[in-house]
Amino acid sequence: MTQHAIVIADAGGIISSWSPGAEVLFGHSAAAAVGQSLDLIVPGPLRSRHWAGFHRAMETPAVKDLAADIPVLCADGQVREYAGRLLVLSDALGEALGAIGIFASDGTTGIMPFG
């Protein structure tokens, strides 16, 4: 499934899973990405906004699904936008365990919250 990048992070924002599609789309190997902060792919100017939303979602996982065109910092230093879906992962009791991002290699959602 290399046409989709799938990234999973724990509740602290540390990458725990990096799909082969993420290697292709973003340019980082799984070995280089797993164990790193999501700052690896969050563009510098958006980091404070990203972390505010991420921590809010982990504290109160009410917002569980967001589809939008999301800027991603790639290994070559370029920021590219991908149609992405972000979801909070939570257990049966509602405790946030982390988040998953699923990004498509082509297409647009038409929603550009950072643009």
C-alpha positions, 0 to 999 in steps of 0.5 A: 500500500505505497500510495498511502502513508500511514503514521502512528504516534503514541500519546506523547507524539513519538512515532511508533509505526511508519508504513512503506508508503510513508517511506515513499511519500515522505522520504524517511526510512522506517528505521529513521522515523520510528522513535522520533517526535512528530516534529520530523514531519511537522513543518517548523512554522506549524509546530506550535499549532500542531502541538497545541491541537495534539495535546488538546486531542490527547487530553480530551479525545472528542475530536476523533476525525479530521480530513484536510490537505496537510502540509508535511515536511519531507526528508528532502526539506521540502514541504508538500501537502497531502490529503490526510485523515487524522484520528485519535486512537482511544481505548474502550474507556475513552482514554487517548492512546495516540493518533494515526495519520493516513495520507494519500499520494494523490488528490485533495480534500479541498480543505486547507486549514493551514493555507 
